[in-house]
């Protein structure tokens, strides 16, 4: 019988000499959960960045600009935003 300090044993087939220690330790499960959370955080951050860039793009496109210098600046800003969106994807 296993004490509280021993790892549980799994017997494969009828031969006790082929027993294996249980590998699913709480540490590895915790590490997997931390990695999953980190991945979810990164995904959320990328989505927020994409949304912010998309809103900036909509703002630029919605402006009615008659000044040629301002129009050129907005075109450059729009190109930069689109480049940033491609980099995030």
Secondary structure, DSSP 4 states (H G I P E B T S, - for coil): ---TTSPPEE--TT-GGG-EE----HHHHHHHHHHHHHHHHHHHHHHHHHHHHHHHHHHHHH-----HHHHHHHHHHHHHHHHHHHHH-
